[in-house]
Amino acid sequence: MTPSDMSYTTNQPIREALPTPTGWLVAPTREFCLFFIRDPKSVMVAPTVFTQLWYCTEEGIPTKLKNTRRLDYESAHETWNELLSNDWELVEHQINDAAA
């Protein structure tokens, strides 16, 4: 066996990132939106997620940052699922240029 053949063996675990909640959720009252993003510095097997709570317009466009938090993987999933079950809406848009 040559050294290049030894660089990968079939008994090594395949490392894949756990799926993390990512995106914008808008409150049913349209007062707040919550942005979930995976912490790029966290490890794949135990990812952390940043959340940013924003004030937003009635259209769900974020206007002003209220706070930022870092959650472990399980807490992020729990929060994400709880908000969706409480009628928060997943939306796709970018940050308002005026707020950034």
N, C-alpha and C positions, 0 to 999 in steps of 0.2 A: 504494500500500500504506500502510495506517495504522500507527502505532506499535504498536497492540495486535496487528495481524497479524504483526508482526516478532518478537514475544516467543517464538515457537516455530517452528522450521523443521524439515522432514523430514530434513535431513542431520545433525541433532544426535543424538548417541548417547543411548539411553534408559538411564538409570542405575538399576540394580537391585542390591540387596544379594546377594552370593554366599551360597548356603546354607551355614550353619555347623553343626557338630555341637552339639546342644543337648539337655540332659537328664541323667538319672542313670544311671550304669552301676554295677552291683554285682558285686564279685569273686565268682568261683565258691566261694571259701572262706567268703564272707559276712563277712569281717573288715573290708573297706573298701568304700566307694563313692566314685565320682568324679563330680563335678558339672561339666558343661560349660555355659558361658554366653557368648554373644557380648558383647564389650566394646562398650557403647553409644557410647563416645567414639571408636571406631576408624572409619576411612573405609570406605565401602561396597566400593570396589574392592580393598582390602587389609585385610580384617577381622582383628582379633585375638580370641582366645578366652581367657577365664579358666577355669582348672580349679581345683577345690577338692577335695582328698583328705580324706575323712572316715572316722573309725572308725564302724562301724555294728553294729547288733544282728544276730542270726541272721535276722531278718525283713527285713533290708536297710534299716532305718531309721537315718539318720545321727544320731550322738550327740555327737561331738566333732570339731572341725576339726583336722586335722593340718597341712596346708599349702595355700598358694594359689600358682598360677603363671600367667603370661601367655604364651600360645603364638601364633606366627604361624599363618595360615590352613592352610598345608600341614602343619605339625607337628601341629596339632589334628586334622586329618583322618586323618593317619597313625596317631596315637595311638588315636583313636576306632575306626578299622577294625581295628587290631591287637588292641585289647582285646576287641572283639566276636568276632574270630576265635579268641581264647583263652578263649572261654566266659563272658566278662563278660555280664551280663544287663541289658538296658535296662528300667528300671522307672519308674513314674510315681507320685510322692508328694511331699509337701512336707517341709520341714525339721521335725524334731521340735521342738515348742515348748519343751521343757526344755533343748534344746541351743542354741537361738537366743538 
